[in-house]
Amino acid sequence: MKNDKVDFIMNGIMALIFSIVASSGIMMLFSRPGPHPRDLFEFLRHPIMPPFKMLLKIHVWFGLILTIFVITHAIRHWKWITAMIALINEDCKKQSEAVPADTTPPSPPPENLSE
């Protein structure tokens, strides 16, 4: 049960950090400094949007923290990951053995042209 609790807490933290990274990235679209010739979102800019540099720092730091959590999560579940890859490879191998490679589909019967 201890591992389940740790996984539950890690998943919650990763979801929260992902939300922060995603929302800061979306806000960065709308708060880019200065006019840009290809700025499709200029009409959506709002004067109370946080400054771009602050959003960039939030985005980068929380992105790094999320990366650390994802790597830790993958390490904690490495046995499960390798077991699933082996299971998928085994299923693919069984399917490829079940269908012989040299068989050709039967040709359709000729139509009766006498009618």
C-alpha positions, 0 to 999 in steps of 0.5 A: 500500500505504501507504493500505491500512496507514493504513486497517487501523490506523484501522479497528483503532483505531475497533473498539477505541474502539467497544468501549470506548464500548459497554462503558462505556455498558452498564456505565453502565446497571448503575452508575447512582447511587441508586435510580431508580423505573424502574430495571430493572437494579437487581438486576444492580448489582455492588459492584465496578462502576466509579463512574458519573462515571468511566464517564461521562467515559470514555464521553464522551471516547472517544465524541468520539475515535470521532467524530473517527476516523469523520469522518476515515475518511469524508473519506479515502474520500469519492471511494468514497462519492460513486462508490457513491452515483452507482452506486446512483442510476444503477441506480435510474434504469435500473430505473425506465426499464425498467418503464414507469409507465403499464402496468397488469397484465393482468386474469385470464381469465374462468372458464368457468362452463358446466361 
